[in-house]
Amino acid sequence: MIVKIDTKEKFHVITPGEPTLSENMTEEFSQLLLSCREKDIKNVVLSLKEVTSIDSSVAQAIVNCQQDFYDNETSFVVCEMTPDVESFFEAAELLDLLNFTPTESEAWDIVQMEEIERDLFEEE
């Protein structure tokens, strides 16, 4: 599986370089996403701009990974979904479970705001 990982100050931007995320990629993709929680920078922005089709098992894995991140007080935002992928998530009734934005810049903003929010709650 081809994946680009761009590390920023507060998050990793993970961009699959494959047009299709198929069922046989589910485990490897999940492990890649979850492995980021064990690094110094734990937040993830998942850019799906290159993905034109996605299997239901991968879609569910993305939702599960996002929940795992939030359960561990880290951020996970999906961005730049192609119309076909967004329609798939909607049809599978998974879109409402995702924290997603149209652009990568907006995803960065969400991660940074969530970081500030966590810092404020720690101080209280």
CYANA upper distance limits for C-alpha pairs under 8 A (distance plus 0.5 A):
  1 MET  CA     16 PRO  CA      8.25
  1 MET  CA     17 GLY  CA      8.26
  1 MET  CA     18 GLU  CA      7.66
  1 MET  CA     25 MET  CA      7.92
  2 ILE  CA     16 PRO  CA      6.54
  2 ILE  CA     17 GLY  CA      5.55
  2 ILE  CA     18 GLU  CA      6.68
  3 VAL  CA     14 ILE  CA      7.34
  3 VAL  CA     15 THR  CA      6.13
  3 VAL  CA     16 PRO  CA      4.80
  3 VAL  CA     17 GLY  CA      5.73
  3 VAL  CA     18 GLU  CA      8.24
  4 LYS  CA     13 VAL  CA      8.41
  4 LYS  CA     14 ILE  CA      6.29
  4 LYS  CA     15 THR  CA      5.58
  4 LYS  CA     16 PRO  CA      6.77
  4 LYS  CA     17 GLY  CA      7.30
  5 ILE  CA     12 HIS  CA      6.96
  5 ILE  CA     13 VAL  CA      6.14
  5 ILE  CA     14 ILE  CA      5.15
  5 ILE  CA     15 THR  CA      6.96
  6 ASP  CA     12 HIS  CA      6.14
  6 ASP  CA     13 VAL  CA      5.52
  6 ASP  CA     14 ILE  CA      7.05
  7 THR  CA     11 PHE  CA      6.71
  7 THR  CA     12 HIS  CA      4.92
  7 THR  CA     13 VAL  CA      6.78
  8 LYS  CA     12 HIS  CA      6.36
  8 LYS  CA     13 VAL  CA      8.04
  9 GLU  CA     41 ILE  CA      8.04
 10 LYS  CA     41 ILE  CA      6.38
 10 LYS  CA     42 LYS  CA      8.16
 10 LYS  CA     43 ASN  CA      7.13
 10 LYS  CA    111 VAL  CA      8.31
 10 LYS  CA    112 GLN  CA      7.86
 11 PHE  CA     41 ILE  CA      6.20
 11 PHE  CA     42 LYS  CA      6.86
 11 PHE  CA     43 ASN  CA      4.98
 11 PHE  CA     44 VAL  CA      5.80
 11 PHE  CA     45 VAL  CA      7.37
 11 PHE  CA    111 VAL  CA      8.08
 12 HIS  CA     36 CYS  CA      8.30
 12 HIS  CA     41 ILE  CA      7.73
 12 HIS  CA     42 LYS  CA      8.13
 12 HIS  CA     43 ASN  CA      6.79
 12 HIS  CA     44 VAL  CA      5.40
 12 HIS  CA     45 VAL  CA      6.58
 13 VAL  CA     44 VAL  CA      6.49
 13 VAL  CA     45 VAL  CA      5.20
 13 VAL  CA     46 LEU  CA      6.36
 13 VAL  CA     47 SER  CA      7.34
 14 ILE  CA     44 VAL  CA      7.60
 14 ILE  CA     45 VAL  CA      6.70
 14 ILE  CA     46 LEU  CA      5.41
 14 ILE  CA     47 SER  CA      6.54
 15 THR  CA     46 LEU  CA      6.59
 15 THR  CA     47 SER  CA      5.40
 15 THR  CA     48 LEU  CA      6.71
 15 THR  CA     49 LYS  CA      8.01
 15 THR  CA     50 GLU  CA      8.00
 16 PRO  CA     47 SER  CA      7.90
 16 PRO  CA     48 LEU  CA      7.18
 16 PRO  CA     50 GLU  CA      7.19
 16 PRO  CA     51 VAL  CA      7.58
 17 GLY  CA     50 GLU  CA      6.42
 17 GLY  CA     51 VAL  CA      7.90
 18 GLU  CA     50 GLU  CA      6.96
 18 GLU  CA     51 VAL  CA      6.65
 19 PRO  CA     50 GLU  CA      6.13
 19 PRO  CA     51 VAL  CA      4.72
 19 PRO  CA     52 THR  CA      5.62
 19 PRO  CA     53 SER  CA      6.98
 20 THR  CA     51 VAL  CA      6.21
 20 THR  CA     52 THR  CA      6.56
 20 THR  CA     53 SER  CA      5.37
 20 THR  CA     54 ILE  CA      6.20
 20 THR  CA     55 ASP  CA      8.49
 21 LEU  CA     25 MET  CA      6.97
 21 LEU  CA     26 THR  CA      8.32
 21 LEU  CA     51 VAL  CA      7.57
 21 LEU  CA     53 SER  CA      6.97
 21 LEU  CA     54 ILE  CA      5.23
 21 LEU  CA     55 ASP  CA      6.63
 21 LEU  CA     58 VAL  CA      7.21
 22 SER  CA     26 THR  CA      7.54
 22 SER  CA     54 ILE  CA      6.54
 22 SER  CA     55 ASP  CA      5.52
 22 SER  CA     57 SER  CA      8.47
 22 SER  CA     58 VAL  CA      7.34
 23 GLU  CA     55 ASP  CA      6.13
 23 GLU  CA     56 SER  CA      7.96
 23 GLU  CA     57 SER  CA      6.26
 23 GLU  CA     58 VAL  CA      6.67
 25 MET  CA     29 PHE  CA      6.38
 25 MET  CA     58 VAL  CA      7.87
 26 THR  CA     30 SER  CA      6.55
 26 THR  CA     57 SER  CA      6.93
 26 THR  CA     58 VAL  CA      5.49
 26 THR  CA     61 ALA  CA      7.30
 27 GLU  CA     31 GLN  CA      6.66
 28 GLU  CA     32 LEU  CA      6.67
 29 PHE  CA     33 LEU  CA      6.81
 29 PHE  CA     58 VAL  CA      8.32
 30 SER  CA     34 LEU  CA      6.57
 30 SER  CA     61 ALA  CA      6.76
 30 SER  CA     62 ILE  CA      7.71
 30 SER  CA     65 CYS  CA      7.32
 31 GLN  CA     35 SER  CA      6.34
 32 LEU  CA     36 CYS  CA      7.50
 33 LEU  CA     37 ARG  CA      8.35
 33 LEU  CA     44 VAL  CA      8.26
 33 LEU  CA     65 CYS  CA      7.56
 34 LEU  CA     38 GLU  CA      8.24
 34 LEU  CA     65 CYS  CA      7.15
 34 LEU  CA     69 PHE  CA      8.31
 35 SER  CA     39 LYS  CA      7.82
 36 CYS  CA     41 ILE  CA      7.85
 36 CYS  CA     42 LYS  CA      6.02
 36 CYS  CA     43 ASN  CA      7.83
 36 CYS  CA     44 VAL  CA      7.85
 37 ARG  CA     41 ILE  CA      7.96
 37 ARG  CA     42 LYS  CA      4.97
 37 ARG  CA     43 ASN  CA      7.58
 37 ARG  CA     69 PHE  CA      7.83
 37 ARG  CA     74 THR  CA      8.19
 38 GLU  CA     42 LYS  CA      7.20
 42 LYS  CA     74 THR  CA      6.76
 42 LYS  CA     75 SER  CA      8.12
 43 ASN  CA     69 PHE  CA      8.38
 43 ASN  CA     74 THR  CA      5.96
 43 ASN  CA     75 SER  CA      5.24
 43 ASN  CA     76 PHE  CA      6.46
 43 ASN  CA    111 VAL  CA      7.69
 44 VAL  CA     75 SER  CA      6.67
 44 VAL  CA     76 PHE  CA      5.28
 44 VAL  CA     77 VAL  CA      6.95
 45 VAL  CA     76 PHE  CA      6.27
 45 VAL  CA     77 VAL  CA      5.34
 45 VAL  CA     78 VAL  CA      6.28
 45 VAL  CA     79 CYS  CA      7.57
 45 VAL  CA    104 GLU  CA      8.14
 45 VAL  CA    107 ALA  CA      7.01
 45 VAL  CA    108 TRP  CA      7.83
 46 LEU  CA     76 PHE  CA      7.91
 46 LEU  CA     77 VAL  CA      6.63
 46 LEU  CA     78 VAL  CA      5.13
 46 LEU  CA     79 CYS  CA      6.59
 47 SER  CA     78 VAL  CA      6.42
 47 SER  CA     79 CYS  CA      5.37
 47 SER  CA     80 GLU  CA      6.06
 47 SER  CA     81 MET  CA      7.62
 47 SER  CA    104 GLU  CA      7.51
 48 LEU  CA     78 VAL  CA      7.78
 48 LEU  CA     79 CYS  CA      6.80
 48 LEU  CA     80 GLU  CA      6.00
 48 LEU  CA     81 MET  CA      5.46
 48 LEU  CA     82 THR  CA      7.48
 49 LYS  CA     79 CYS  CA      8.14
 49 LYS  CA     80 GLU  CA      5.43
 49 LYS  CA     81 MET  CA      5.98
 49 LYS  CA     82 THR  CA      6.40
 50 GLU  CA     82 THR  CA      8.23
 51 VAL  CA     81 MET  CA      8.07
 51 VAL  CA     82 THR  CA      7.36
 51 VAL  CA     85 VAL  CA      7.75
 52 THR  CA     82 THR  CA      6.76
 52 THR  CA     84 ASP  CA      6.66
 52 THR  CA     85 VAL  CA      6.55
 53 SER  CA     84 ASP  CA      7.17
 53 SER  CA     85 VAL  CA      6.25
 54 ILE  CA     58 VAL  CA      7.13
 54 ILE  CA     59 ALA  CA      7.12
 54 ILE  CA     85 VAL  CA      6.96
 54 ILE  CA     88 PHE  CA      8.09
 55 ASP  CA     59 ALA  CA      6.80
 56 SER  CA     60 GLN  CA      6.58
 56 SER  CA     92 ALA  CA      8.16
 57 SER  CA     61 ALA  CA      6.58
 58 VAL  CA     62 ILE  CA      6.70
 59 ALA  CA     63 VAL  CA      7.01
 59 ALA  CA     89 PHE  CA      7.52
 59 ALA  CA     94 LEU  CA      8.31
 60 GLN  CA     64 ASN  CA      6.64
 60 GLN  CA     94 LEU  CA      8.03
 61 ALA  CA     65 CYS  CA      6.49
 62 ILE  CA     66 GLN  CA      6.64
 63 VAL  CA     67 GLN  CA      6.85
 63 VAL  CA     94 LEU  CA      7.83
 63 VAL  CA     97 LEU  CA      7.26
 63 VAL  CA     98 LEU  CA      6.79
 64 ASN  CA     68 ASP  CA      6.71
 65 CYS  CA     69 PHE  CA      6.69
 66 GLN  CA     70 TYR  CA      6.86
 66 GLN  CA     75 SER  CA      8.26
 66 GLN  CA     76 PHE  CA      5.91
 66 GLN  CA     77 VAL  CA      8.06
 66 GLN  CA     98 LEU  CA      7.92
 67 GLN  CA     71 ASP  CA      6.52
 68 ASP  CA     72 ASN  CA      6.81
 69 PHE  CA     73 GLU  CA      6.85
 69 PHE  CA     74 THR  CA      5.59
 69 PHE  CA     75 SER  CA      6.53
 69 PHE  CA     76 PHE  CA      6.74
 70 TYR  CA     74 THR  CA      5.79
 70 TYR  CA     75 SER  CA      6.51
 70 TYR  CA     76 PHE  CA      7.74
 73 GLU  CA    118 ARG  CA      8.25
 75 SER  CA    111 VAL  CA      6.36
 75 SER  CA    114 GLU  CA      7.48
 75 SER  CA    115 GLU  CA      8.40
 76 PHE  CA     99 ASN  CA      7.78
 76 PHE  CA    111 VAL  CA      8.02
 77 VAL  CA     98 LEU  CA      8.15
 77 VAL  CA     99 ASN  CA      5.75
 77 VAL  CA    100 PHE  CA      5.97
 77 VAL  CA    101 THR  CA      7.95
 77 VAL  CA    107 ALA  CA      6.42
 77 VAL  CA    110 ILE  CA      8.16
 77 VAL  CA    111 VAL  CA      7.88
 78 VAL  CA     98 LEU  CA      7.76
 78 VAL  CA     99 ASN  CA      6.72
 78 VAL  CA    100 PHE  CA      4.97
 78 VAL  CA    101 THR  CA      6.95
 78 VAL  CA    107 ALA  CA      7.68
 79 CYS  CA    100 PHE  CA      5.83
 79 CYS  CA    101 THR  CA      5.29
 79 CYS  CA    102 PRO  CA      6.01
 79 CYS  CA    103 THR  CA      6.12
 79 CYS  CA    104 GLU  CA      6.17
 79 CYS  CA    107 ALA  CA      6.85
 80 GLU  CA    101 THR  CA      7.30
 80 GLU  CA    102 PRO  CA      5.52
 80 GLU  CA    103 THR  CA      5.74
 80 GLU  CA    104 GLU  CA      7.02
 81 MET  CA     85 VAL  CA      6.51
 81 MET  CA     86 GLU  CA      6.25
 81 MET  CA    102 PRO  CA      7.45
 82 THR  CA     86 GLU  CA      6.64
 83 PRO  CA     87 SER  CA      6.52
 84 ASP  CA     88 PHE  CA      6.68
 85 VAL  CA     89 PHE  CA      6.82
 86 GLU  CA     90 GLU  CA      6.68
 86 GLU  CA     95 LEU  CA      7.81
 87 SER  CA     91 ALA  CA      6.53
 88 PHE  CA     92 ALA  CA      6.59
 89 PHE  CA     93 GLU  CA      6.66
 89 PHE  CA     94 LEU  CA      5.56
 89 PHE  CA     95 LEU  CA      5.40
 90 GLU  CA     94 LEU  CA      6.46
 90 GLU  CA     95 LEU  CA      5.45
 90 GLU  CA     96 ASP  CA      8.14
 94 LEU  CA     98 LEU  CA      7.35
100 PHE  CA    107 ALA  CA      7.77
101 THR  CA    106 GLU  CA      6.64
101 THR  CA    107 ALA  CA      6.37
102 PRO  CA    106 GLU  CA      7.76
103 THR  CA    107 ALA  CA      7.02
104 GLU  CA    108 TRP  CA      6.77
105 SER  CA    109 ASP  CA      6.91
106 GLU  CA    110 ILE  CA      6.88
107 ALA  CA    111 VAL  CA      6.84
108 TRP  CA    112 GLN  CA      6.68
109 ASP  CA    113 MET  CA      6.58
110 ILE  CA    114 GLU  CA      6.56
111 VAL  CA    115 GLU  CA      6.66
112 GLN  CA    116 ILE  CA      6.82
113 MET  CA    117 GLU  CA      6.64
114 GLU  CA    118 ARG  CA      6.62
115 GLU  CA    119 ASP  CA      6.71
116 ILE  CA    120 LEU  CA      6.69
117 GLU  CA    121 PHE  CA      6.79
118 ARG  CA    122 GLU  CA      6.67
119 ASP  CA    123 GLU  CA      6.93
120 LEU  CA    124 GLU  CA      7.18
